[in-house]
């Protein structure tokens, strides 16, 4: 779109010339930026604006790749696994809100949406409701965009760190059982420890994170692949092994029940301490 971007000096994107880097920013072509720096996917159909944004991010230690069409995005998300997406809601004939829905259906990557009109409030509201993390209207200053990107990345990092601390240090009660997630110690109602293998522990965590909800075998398999060597057999065998340690009678399970045509459900409520 041609609404424009204000660079730090105040000039418009329409005054920026050059199409030197294609869909890849210079750091991915030359590896000039530390590979540990954040990676941003810029989805914008206007080539001048796209390159102005990606070049500016590269100059400020944020690696950048870009896409101009909706159909390119899924492949780039899978290939590059960016830390953040800057998504223009006006992609020629494509609807950026539909693309945002597609992204949110498969990924929780942070998304900053850009809109072309300050009066276009409904798109911003719908975008935020669909899971966008922030928005900015055109024309916008590149310094402001950079500040918003860094703020979203900081919130993301802080949230992940807090979540990991809670995950590692928390205790869970379910039925008469208690699991200390920091020490990975499971005890029964009598306070006796019950040993778990890596696979059994990973499976139990997957159930405790989503209690009383039917979980597919595919979901459980993905959720428990913490280590390459966890699953050498099917998920059903792992469930059977965990049942033998939790259930009074594994042949008639009441804690981990089979949901026909779906997978399994952990029936007990979970209290987190």
N, C-alpha and C positions, 0 to 999 in steps of 0.2 A: 504494500500500500504506500501511497505517496504523501501522507499527512506530514511527515517529516520528523526528524530527531534533532534536537538541539545539542551540538557538541559543547564542551566546556567553554569555548570561546563565544558561543551563541550562534554560530552559523548553522544553516539547515543542511540536512542530509542530502538534499537535491544538489548541493554544491560539491559533494564528495564524488570523486571519479575513481574508476579502477575496479577491475574484477579479477584480481591477481590470484586469489587462493582457491577458487572453486568452492566446494562445499566443506573443505577442511581449512581450519585456521592454521596460521603459520607454525604454531608450536607442534601440531601433530605432524606437520610435514617435515619440520627440522629438528623436533625434540629440543627446542631452545628453552622451554619452560620445564621446570621440575615435574616429573610424572606424578608426584604426589599432590600437586596443586589441583584445585577443584576443576571439574569439567562441566561446561555449560553447553546445552543444545539450544541453538537459536532457531526458531521456526518462524520464518518471515519470507513473504513472496517477493518483496521489493529488494532487488539485488544490491542497490546502493546502500539502503538502510541495513541490510543484512551484513554487508562487509564492514560498514562503519562500526556496528555494534561488536562484531567478532574481533575486529582489529583492536578496538579499545579494550575489550576484556583481556585479550592476549597481552597488551601493553601493561596490564595491571595484574599479571600472574594468575589469570583464570584461563585455562585452556578452553577452546571453543570449537565446536563443530556446528554445521548449520544445515537446514533443510528448507526447501522452498515449496514443497508440495506435501499434502496430507499423507499420501501413500508412502512417502519416504520415512515417515517418523517411526513406525513400529520396528523396522529393520535397524534404524540407527539407535533406538533405545536398547535393543537386544545386543547390538554390536559394541556400542561404546559405554553403556550403562552410566549415563551422565549423572552428576550430582544435583543438577537443576535444569529445568527447561524454561526458556523464555518463549512464550507462545503468543503470536499475533492472532487475534480473533477474526481478522479479515484476510483470508487466504485466497484471494481471487474468487473462484466459484465455490470453494470449499468453506464449510462452516467450522470455525475454530472451536466452538462449543461442542460440536460433535466429536472433534478430535480430542478435546479435553475429556469427554466421557470415555473414549476409547483408552486413553492413557490411564485414567483412574480405574478402569476395569481390570488392568493387569499390573499396575505399578503405583507405588506411593511416593515416587520421586517428586520433590517440591516443584511447583509450577508458578511462575509469575506471568500473568496474562497482560497483554497490551491491547488497548482499544484506540480507535482512531478519532473519536469524538468525545469531548468532555461532557457532552449532554447525553451520551449513550449509557445512561446509568443501568438500564435493565441488563445489558450484557455483563457488566461488572458484577451485579448482584447474582445473576444466574451462575456466572463463572465461579464466584466464591462459594455458592451453594453446592456446586459440582465438585469442589475440592481444591480450587486454586488457593495458593498460599498468600498471594498478594497481587495487586494490579497497579498499572501505571498507564496514564493516558498520553497520547501523542499530541503535539511534539513534546518530548521529554528530554531532560538533560542527561547526558551520559554519566555524569557524576552521580546523579540521583539513582539511575538504574543500577550502577555499580554498588551504591550504598544499600539499595534494597536487596540485591543479590547476596551481598555479604551478610545482611541482617537475617535473611531467610536461612542461609547456610549455618549461621551461628545458632539460630533457634533449633534447627534440625540436629546439629551436633550436640547441643545441650540436652535436648530431649532424649536423644539416643543414649547419652552418657547417664542421664538420670534413670532412664528405663533399665539400662544394664545394671546400675547399682541396685535398683529395687529388685531386679530379677535375681541378682547374685546373693543379696543379703536377706531376701524375704523368706518367710516360712508360710507353709500352706497347711491348713487343717481340712480334712475331708473324712466324714464318718469318724471312726476312731483313730484314723491315721494322721501322721504329721510328717511333712517333708521339709527339711532345712535345705534350701537351694544353695546356700553358700558352701555348706560342707557336703552336699549331695547325700544326706543321711535320711533314710526313711525308717520310721519307727511305727510299730503297731500300737493298738490301744493299751497294751501292757508296758509300753516304753521300750520294747525289745527292738533292736535294729534288724532290718531286713535288707540283705545285700541285693543290689541291682547291677546288671551289666550295663555297658554303655547304651546299647540299643533299648533296653527296658527303661532306663532313666530318661532317654530322649523321648520315648513314646509316652511315658507318664507326664512329662512336661507338656507335650502337645495336648494331652487330654485336660490337664489342669488349666491351661491357658484358654480353653474353650469348653468349660463344663456344661453338661446338659444340652449340648448341641450336636446334632448328627454330623459326623466328619467322614468324608470319603476316604477310601484307601489311598487315592492319589494325594490328597491333602496330607494325610498322616505320613506318607512316604517322603514328601518334600519337607515337611516340618521337622522330621527327625534325621535328616541327612546332615548332621553336624560334623561327623567324621566320615572319611571315605570307607572305613572298615566297619561301620555300624551295622549295615544290613547286608548279610550274606544270604538271607532267606527272605521269603515273602513277608509282608506286613502281617498276614494272618498268623504266621508262626510266632512273631514277636508278641502279638496280642495274646495268644495262648500262653506264652511264657509269663507275661505280666499278670494274667488272670490267676495263674497258679500261685502267685505270691500275694495277691490282694483278695481273692474270692474265698469265701468259706467252702463253696462247692463249685469248682471251675466248670463242671459239666452243666450246671444251671446258673450261669453268671447273673449277678444282679448289679454289679458295679460297672462293668464294661459290657454293654449289651450290643448285640448285632442288630443293625438297622438294615433289613433286607433291601437290596437294590441300591443302598447308599454306602454303608460302611459300618461305623461303630459310634456309640454315644456313651460318654462318661456320665453316669446318672446322678452322682452325688454332688450337692452344692459344695463350693470351695470357698473357704474363709482364708483371707490373706492377712498375715500379721506383720 
